[in-house]
């Protein structure tokens, strides 16, 4: 429910929760859907501080993470240049110079480049081009990037001066802070090397592709073990 961009998908998941326990739905309704749900958000979600972008960028150089800095940067540049949206690009249908229809797995998505919106709502909420917007941009042979992710805005993040910390003897610490005892967290160190990737939730796990025969089209077996292969005279 949290990750749903459209209200219809949110209602579908909420109905599943209600079947399990109606008290959960009542509690979340009292909290306010707009506080935690993307579909009901009344503000730009880019204001929410999350690590989603960091995780996405971190997953790109996974295969070349052990390389030196320069080869690693070159790998990332080549990877981004080969971003594949060919299937959706072929499903783009222009209605006007700004409005485009994109057919994605049987569902029609409307991309409006002038307002930078898409009916899937990812384009306007995340300020990042969704797959449908990417397909239209590739179709038009143009590039788009939100101003929030440009170099100019990145440098603005560090415009505020950070002053050095003075000597500890000059600190004025309140008594309630001095009396507070902060203990280190209880962490059990696991055996072996540390993980280089996060645990993926069920929603992000991809289903395994079933093997299909190139001769008869049936699943489970392949062309070599196909029993439907006609005998050659």
C-alpha positions, 0 to 999 in steps of 0.5 A: 500500500505504501509503494502504490502510486495509483489509488486503484492499486492502493484500494486493492491492497487495502482490501486484502489487509481488511480481509485479514484484520479490519482493525488494521484498516481502521488504525491506518485510516485514523493515522491518515493515508496522506501521511504514509501513502504515495497514492494519497500524498498531497505533496511532492514525494521528493521532499521525503528523505529515503535511500531509494535513489542510493540503492538504485545507484548502488546496484548499477556497478555491482559487477564492477565494484572491485574495479579502480575508480576510473574503470568503474566510472567508465562502466557506469557511463556505458551501463546508463547509455545502454538502458533498454526501453526498446519494448515500450518505445515500440508501443508509443503512440503520439496523440499530440506534440505533448500527449503520448499513449504507451501500452505496457503489458496490456495497460495504457499509460498516458504521458504528458511531456509538457506537464511532466506527468504520467498516469502511473503517477511515478513521473510526477511524484518521484520527479524521475522519468518512469519507464513510460516517460523514458519510452516517449523520450527515446521515441522523441530522441530527447533527454530530460532530467528534473532540476532537482538532480542537476549539478546546479542543484547538487552544488546548492546543497552544499552552499550552507557553510559548515563551521568547524567544531570548537574545542570541547572545553568551550562546549555548553552542554545542558545538564539533561544531556550530560546525565543521559547515558547512551549505550552502543547498540547490541550487534551480533557480528555474523560469520563470513564476509559482510553483505554487499547488497540489501535484502530485497522484499518479496515485491522486488523479487523477480520470478524465475523464467520457465524453460520452454522448448524452441521446437514445440513451444511447451514448457519444462523441456528444451529442444534437445529433450523434446519428444515432439520433434518430428522424425527425419526420414 
